[in-house]
Amino acid sequence: MSIISRCPVAGETDLQQIADLVKTCEIDGLLDEDKSIADLKWIVTTSSVRSRRLWKDSNGHLRGFGQLWIPEPDERLDGYLWFYVDPKDSLQNSFTDGIIPLETEILDWAENRLREIGNKSGLSIHLHTKTRAEALVRISSLERHNFSLERTFLTLVKSDLETLPPPEFPPGFTLRSVEAPRDNQAWVDLYNESFIDHWDHHDLTLSSFEDWQQDPNYQPEFDLVAVAPDGTFAALCQSSLQSALPHSSKTGWISWLGTRRGFRRMGLGRSILLAAMQRLYSAGATSIKLGVDADSATGAPRLYDAMGFHPVQSWLSYVKTL
């Protein structure tokens, strides 16, 4: 394979090619969710991503895509690489006839770009990327490039939604959906205080949350907060309802579930999760999925197990210190 062009995302034609590449990877079992053109349009235009790159062959066909998200640094600089390679190219494991494997090109690009951004900061620089546990070719490539395994995540699912118990909030607490833009800063503060104890936490900024709200999968009616008697946002559960095709079964996704410091061990997490699940079920969800850190110290895996979720997919997070 000869790659003759490395270029930025230029327009709708590129978006269609990215969507086609993602769906090809989906068929080969590398991804977890279908992506539409609307999804990709948000993903490749959101301002929270610092760099994007396309790799095309001599016929103009897209063979690889990568983008690098870099949150605001605190004590170190972290970059998160999200990339896809045509499955035919990902099978190219070695340097053959002087041709550099495409995954190597993408990893090198991400490393160099992150160094460009980070060298002036004086901070330690770390490049992260995720892969499915069964994607052995990609895992082998990452290990050859001196990435090391740092964490395991699980995708969990629950399909028996007909007999969900009603949520029971403490006296004086109320449940409502987020109202933008007036609630945005309060939601960001709630998010940061809820996840400050989680592994690899980076504070969310108001502009990043506003970017999230432009995602086609963001549905305000499924962005729930539990409000304390004094008006403080105490817990959150953000979810969405997705279907790959019209008239197909719908999957509810729990994106974020968290409880603010000072409001934990009151049953708020369980109650707001049940409220979100009931809304998703009422809207047509036939199953509900979520992701969880397998080594979480917050008790989240125990909560999900008690509520009948079971694992269907393992994800591995790899890191390389630059």
C-alpha positions as CSV (number, residue, x, y, z in Angstrom):
1,M,0.0,0.0,0.0
2,S,1.3,3.4,-0.9
3,I,0.1,6.4,1.1
4,I,0.7,9.6,-0.9
5,S,-1.3,12.1,1.0
6,R,-1.7,13.1,4.6
7,C,-4.2,15.9,4.9
8,P,-6.7,17.6,7.3
9,V,-10.4,16.9,7.2
10,A,-11.7,19.2,4.4
11,G,-15.4,18.7,4.1
12,E,-18.5,16.5,3.6
13,T,-16.7,14.1,1.3
14,D,-14.1,13.4,3.9
15,L,-16.8,12.9,6.6
16,Q,-18.5,10.3,4.4
17,Q,-15.2,8.4,4.0
18,I,-14.5,8.5,7.7
19,A,-18.0,7.1,8.4
20,D,-17.4,4.4,5.9
21,L,-14.1,3.5,7.5
22,V,-15.6,3.4,10.9
23,K,-18.4,1.1,9.8
24,T,-15.8,-1.2,8.1
25,C,-14.0,-1.4,11.4
26,E,-17.4,-2.0,13.1
27,I,-18.0,-5.0,10.9
28,D,-14.6,-6.4,11.9
29,G,-15.4,-6.1,15.6
30,L,-13.1,-3.2,16.5
31,L,-15.8,-0.7,17.7
32,D,-18.7,-0.7,20.0
33,E,-21.1,1.8,18.4
34,D,-22.3,2.7,15.0
35,K,-21.4,6.2,13.8
36,S,-23.5,8.3,11.5
37,I,-22.5,11.3,9.4
38,A,-24.0,13.6,12.0
39,D,-22.0,11.9,14.7
40,L,-18.8,12.2,12.7
41,K,-19.5,15.8,11.8
42,W,-19.5,16.7,15.5
43,I,-16.5,14.5,16.3
44,V,-14.3,16.0,13.7
45,T,-15.3,19.7,14.3
46,T,-15.5,19.9,18.1
47,S,-13.0,22.5,19.4
48,S,-11.8,20.3,22.2
49,V,-9.7,18.2,19.7
50,R,-6.3,19.7,18.9
51,S,-5.3,17.8,15.8
52,R,-6.8,15.6,13.1
53,R,-5.2,13.8,10.1
54,L,-6.4,11.7,7.2
55,W,-4.2,9.1,5.3
56,K,-5.3,8.4,1.7
57,D,-4.0,6.2,-1.0
58,S,-3.1,7.2,-4.6
59,N,-6.8,6.7,-5.6
60,G,-8.0,9.1,-2.9
61,H,-9.5,6.4,-0.8
62,L,-9.3,6.9,3.0
63,R,-7.1,4.2,4.7
64,G,-6.6,5.8,8.1
65,F,-7.9,8.5,10.3
66,G,-6.6,9.9,13.6
67,Q,-7.4,12.7,16.0
68,L,-5.7,13.8,19.2
69,W,-7.6,15.2,22.2
70,I,-5.6,17.2,24.7
71,P,-7.3,18.5,27.8
72,E,-6.0,21.5,29.7
73,P,-2.8,20.3,31.5
74,D,-2.4,20.4,35.2
75,E,0.6,18.5,36.7
76,R,1.3,16.7,33.4
77,L,0.3,16.9,29.7
78,D,-2.0,14.0,28.5
79,G,-3.0,13.3,24.9
80,Y,-5.7,10.9,23.9
81,L,-5.5,9.3,20.5
82,W,-8.6,8.1,18.7
83,F,-7.8,6.4,15.4
84,Y,-9.0,3.9,12.8
85,V,-7.1,1.9,10.2
86,D,-8.6,0.0,7.3
87,P,-8.6,-3.7,8.5
88,K,-6.6,-4.7,5.4
89,D,-3.8,-2.3,6.4
90,S,-3.9,-3.2,10.1
91,L,-2.8,-6.7,9.2
92,Q,0.5,-5.4,7.9
93,N,2.5,-6.1,11.0
94,S,6.0,-5.5,9.9
95,F,8.1,-3.2,7.7
96,T,7.8,-5.0,4.3
97,D,9.7,-3.8,1.2
98,G,10.5,-0.5,3.0
99,I,6.8,0.3,3.6
100,I,5.9,1.7,7.0
101,P,2.8,0.1,8.4
102,L,-0.1,2.7,8.6
103,E,-0.6,2.2,12.3
104,T,3.1,3.2,12.8
105,E,2.6,6.3,10.8
106,I,-0.4,7.3,12.8
107,L,1.3,6.6,16.1
108,D,4.4,8.5,15.0
109,W,2.2,11.5,14.0
110,A,0.4,11.6,17.3
111,E,3.7,11.4,19.3
112,N,5.3,14.1,17.2
113,R,2.2,16.4,17.5
114,L,2.0,15.9,21.2
115,R,5.7,16.7,21.6
116,E,5.3,19.9,19.6
117,I,2.5,21.0,21.9
118,G,4.1,19.8,25.1
119,N,7.9,20.5,24.8
120,K,7.5,24.1,25.9
121,S,5.4,23.3,28.9
122,G,8.1,21.6,30.9
123,L,5.6,18.9,32.0
124,S,5.8,15.2,31.6
125,I,4.0,14.1,28.4
126,H,1.8,11.0,28.1
127,L,0.0,9.6,25.1
128,H,-3.0,7.3,25.7
129,T,-5.1,5.2,23.4
130,K,-7.8,2.5,23.9
131,T,-8.5,-0.8,22.1
132,R,-10.8,-3.7,22.4
133,A,-9.3,-6.6,24.4
134,E,-9.6,-9.0,21.4
135,A,-8.0,-6.6,18.9
136,L,-4.7,-8.6,19.0
137,V,-3.1,-7.0,15.9
138,R,-3.5,-3.5,17.4
139,I,-2.3,-4.6,20.8
140,S,0.8,-6.1,19.3
141,S,1.4,-2.8,17.4
142,L,1.0,-0.7,20.5
143,E,3.4,-3.0,22.5
144,R,6.0,-2.8,19.7
145,H,5.8,1.0,20.0
146,N,6.5,0.8,23.8
147,F,3.0,1.4,25.0
148,S,2.1,-0.3,28.2
149,L,-1.3,-1.4,29.6
150,E,-2.6,1.0,32.3
151,R,-6.2,0.2,32.8
152,T,-9.1,-2.1,31.9
153,F,-12.6,-0.9,31.2
154,L,-15.8,-2.9,30.8
155,T,-18.9,-2.3,28.7
156,L,-21.9,-3.6,30.7
157,V,-25.5,-4.2,29.5
158,K,-28.9,-4.8,31.1
159,S,-31.8,-6.0,29.0
160,D,-34.6,-6.8,31.5
161,L,-36.1,-3.4,31.9
162,E,-39.7,-4.2,32.5
163,T,-39.5,-4.6,36.3
164,L,-37.3,-1.6,37.3
165,P,-38.1,-0.5,40.8
166,P,-39.0,3.1,41.3
167,P,-36.3,5.5,42.4
168,E,-36.4,6.7,46.0
169,F,-34.7,10.1,46.6
170,P,-34.0,11.4,50.1
171,P,-36.6,13.8,51.5
172,G,-36.4,17.2,50.0
173,F,-34.4,16.2,46.9
174,T,-35.9,16.7,43.5
175,L,-35.1,15.4,40.0
176,R,-35.0,17.4,36.8
177,S,-33.4,17.8,33.4
178,V,-30.6,20.2,32.8
179,E,-31.7,23.5,31.3
180,A,-29.1,25.1,29.0
181,P,-27.5,27.6,29.2
182,R,-28.5,28.6,32.7
183,D,-27.5,25.3,34.3
184,N,-24.3,24.8,32.4
185,Q,-21.8,26.2,34.9
186,A,-23.5,24.5,37.8
187,W,-23.4,21.2,35.9
188,V,-19.7,21.5,35.1
189,D,-19.0,22.2,38.8
190,L,-21.0,19.2,39.7
191,Y,-19.2,17.0,37.2
192,N,-15.8,18.1,38.4
193,E,-16.6,17.5,42.1
194,S,-18.2,14.2,41.3
195,F,-15.3,12.7,39.3
196,I,-12.4,14.3,41.2
197,D,-11.6,11.0,42.9
198,H,-11.7,8.9,39.7
199,W,-8.7,7.6,37.9
200,D,-7.2,9.9,35.2
201,H,-9.7,12.7,36.0
202,H,-9.3,16.0,34.1
203,D,-11.4,18.9,35.1
204,L,-14.1,19.7,32.5
205,T,-14.3,23.2,31.2
206,L,-17.5,25.1,30.4
207,S,-16.5,25.3,26.7
208,S,-16.0,21.6,26.5
209,F,-19.4,20.9,28.0
210,E,-21.0,23.3,25.5
211,D,-19.2,21.3,22.8
212,W,-20.8,18.2,24.2
213,Q,-24.2,19.8,23.9
214,Q,-23.7,20.1,20.1
215,D,-23.2,16.3,19.8
216,P,-26.2,14.9,17.8
217,N,-26.5,12.2,20.6
218,Y,-26.9,14.8,23.3
219,Q,-30.5,14.8,24.4
220,P,-31.3,17.3,27.2
221,E,-34.3,15.3,28.4
222,F,-31.9,12.5,29.4
223,D,-29.4,14.8,31.1
224,L,-30.7,14.5,34.7
225,V,-29.6,16.2,38.0
226,A,-30.7,15.5,41.6
227,V,-31.1,18.8,43.4
228,A,-30.6,19.2,47.1
229,P,-33.1,21.1,49.2
230,D,-30.8,24.1,49.2
231,G,-30.6,24.1,45.4
232,T,-27.2,22.5,45.1
233,F,-26.7,20.0,42.2
234,A,-25.9,16.8,44.1
235,A,-25.8,14.0,41.5
236,L,-26.0,13.6,37.8
237,C,-26.8,11.0,35.2
238,Q,-26.4,11.8,31.5
239,S,-27.6,9.3,29.0
240,S,-28.8,9.0,25.4
241,L,-31.1,6.8,23.3
242,Q,-29.5,5.4,20.1
243,S,-30.6,3.1,17.2
244,A,-28.3,2.1,14.4
245,L,-31.2,1.9,11.8
246,P,-34.8,3.1,11.6
247,H,-37.2,0.7,13.2
248,S,-34.4,-1.3,14.8
249,S,-34.1,-2.0,18.5
250,K,-32.9,1.0,20.6
251,T,-30.1,1.1,23.0
252,G,-29.9,3.4,25.9
253,W,-26.4,4.6,26.9
254,I,-25.4,5.9,30.3
255,S,-22.6,8.3,29.6
256,W,-22.0,9.8,33.1
257,L,-23.2,8.9,36.6
258,G,-21.7,10.7,39.5
259,T,-22.4,12.1,43.0
260,R,-20.9,15.2,44.5
261,R,-18.7,15.0,47.6
262,G,-20.8,15.6,50.6
263,F,-23.8,13.9,49.1
264,R,-22.4,10.3,48.9
265,R,-23.7,7.2,50.7
266,M,-27.3,8.6,50.5
267,G,-28.5,6.4,47.7
268,L,-28.5,9.2,45.1
269,G,-26.4,7.3,42.6
270,R,-28.7,4.4,42.5
271,S,-31.8,6.5,42.5
272,I,-30.8,8.8,39.7
273,L,-29.6,5.8,37.6
274,L,-33.0,4.1,38.1
275,A,-34.7,7.4,37.0
276,A,-32.6,7.6,33.9
277,M,-33.2,3.9,33.0
278,Q,-36.9,4.4,33.4
279,R,-36.9,7.4,31.1
280,L,-34.9,5.4,28.5
281,Y,-37.2,2.4,28.8
282,S,-40.3,4.6,28.4
283,A,-38.7,6.2,25.3
284,G,-38.3,2.7,23.7
285,A,-34.9,1.4,24.9
286,T,-34.8,-2.4,24.8
287,S,-31.4,-2.6,26.5
288,I,-29.1,-0.2,28.4
289,K,-25.3,-0.1,28.2
290,L,-22.6,1.8,30.2
291,G,-18.9,1.7,30.6
292,V,-17.0,1.3,33.9
293,D,-13.5,1.2,35.2
294,A,-12.9,-2.4,36.1
295,D,-10.6,-1.3,39.0
296,S,-12.8,1.6,40.2
297,A,-12.5,2.3,43.9
298,T,-15.8,4.2,43.9
299,G,-18.1,1.1,44.3
300,A,-19.6,1.7,40.8
301,P,-19.0,-1.9,39.7
302,R,-20.8,-3.3,42.7
303,L,-23.7,-1.0,42.1
304,Y,-24.1,-2.1,38.5
305,D,-23.7,-5.7,39.4
306,A,-26.5,-5.4,42.0
307,M,-28.7,-3.8,39.5
308,G,-28.4,-6.7,37.0
309,F,-25.8,-5.3,34.5
310,H,-23.3,-7.8,33.1
311,P,-20.2,-7.4,31.0
312,V,-20.2,-7.8,27.2
313,Q,-17.0,-6.1,26.2
314,S,-13.5,-5.4,27.6
315,W,-11.5,-2.3,26.6
316,L,-7.8,-1.8,27.3
317,S,-6.2,1.6,27.9
318,Y,-2.5,1.9,26.9
319,V,-0.1,4.7,27.6
320,K,3.3,5.8,26.4
321,T,5.5,8.3,28.3
322,L,7.2,10.6,25.8
